[in-house]
Amino acid sequence: MLDTVSPVDDVDAIMAAIGRNAKAASLELSIASADAKSVALKAMADAILASKQDILSANAMDLRNAQGKDLLPSFIDRLTLTDSGIEAMAAALREIADFPDPVGAVIAAWDRPNGLQIERVRTPLGVIGVIYESRPNVTADAGALCLKAGNAVILRGGSDSLNSSQAITRSLRAGLKAAGLPEHAIQIVPTADRAAVGAMLSGLDGTIDVIVPRGGKSLVARVQREARVPVFAHLEGICHIYVDGSADLDMARRIVVNAKMRRTGICGAAETLLVDSAAIGSHLAPILEALTEAGCEIRASAAVLKICPGLKPATEEDWRTEYLDAIISVAIVDGISGAIRHINTYSSSHTEALVAEDAEVVARFFNEIDSAILLHNASTQFADGGEFGMGGEIGIATGKMHARGPVGLEQLTSFKYRVHGTGQIRP
């Protein structure tokens, strides 16, 4: 099997073979029954649980290799697998198995005056390349979602998580075999050589239909710059949370702390807090105190420093920074108009949240901000396909073509038109 070859002597040859095998597998998957895919996914879940100790051992090897590399705590957090994390991985596979099969679903149907009956029907995309860094759980999420949507997938995990990702992939392929589906439907690149990434970005001689990068800014920037095939991605998660003067203080305090501090290393973590000038006396200090007590460093605008001296001053760069750490930049804005101006200036179009009770403010927030995900009275940490009820995701897309927001099952399909006639010809 190509994904167990070691050492890798010829990256180009290996990648070309992976592409050919994926293309062949995608043709079989495109006509696979919903039952076969469901059986495979449940068998994958069983195999992951049965191989838990092997996966944890592989992860321990990756964690040992990461020592001494001066990696950020957020990176180590994403790399680490636990018993409960592996059980959650298996549960997610079962959840995806029980989702309705998107392939073949009729999206729309209509009749023409000439009697033609037209249907728009979901179809698989084909072969999806997923390039990711330190999150070994992406291996299972991506493999499962692509399979359910009828796609073959080529996985290229980061060098720091290679052992963990390979161990998980073995379980996924065991599930495919148990269901009688082609094992090459899920392949992992067997080398950390960066030339493999370049080969995927080239499209592997036309065998890759879409690339999904999931990682840091430098990885995503490279993919967006060099890819010769369509890309579903976001470059950064510069997420804002605006507290309006109409916000309930206790709610605002809980939401802001959760949005920033629940997990600081995810793309949905809040990076900038905006507070309505009308709420300075009531909301600002209590929220900043709660953030400080939670261990968050605050970088404050000049207006905030006048009210709460002693904080670290924010620079222009802070408004453009995805910290992925226990740091938040804070500014005072002139109501919803000021919040909209700030967000539209600095946002990466990922996720923004509003805490407010004023219905007019809420309407303006939803209508005048064009990020992929907008939340009202809820934490930005809900920016996740699993939390949206999609059974997981393989990334967040901030582009405006095809996929936007969490990339789940429906976003991993395209469509075709089926036209039924009774002998019509065009005059």
Secondary structure, DSSP 4 states (H G I P E B T S, - for coil): -GGG--S-S-HHHHHHHHHHHHHHHHHHHTT--HHHHHHHHHHHHHHHHHTHHHHHHHHHHHHHHHTTS---HHHHHHH---HHHHHHHHHHHHHHHHSPP-TT-EEEEEE-TTS-EEEEEEEE--EEEEEESS-THHHHHHHHHHHHTT-EEEEE--GGGHHHHHHHHHHHHHHHHHTT--GGGEEE-----THHHHHHHTTTTTT--EEEEES-HHHHHHHHHH-SS-B---S---EEEEE-TTS-HHHHHHHHHHHHHS-TTSTTSEEEEEEEGGGIIIIIHHHHHHHHHTT-EEEE-HHHHHHSTTSEEP-GGGGG----SSEEEEEEESHHHHHHHHHHHH--SSEEEEE---HHHHHHHHHH---SEEEESS-GGG-STTTTTSS--S-EE-SSSS--EE--TGGGEEEEEEEE-SS----
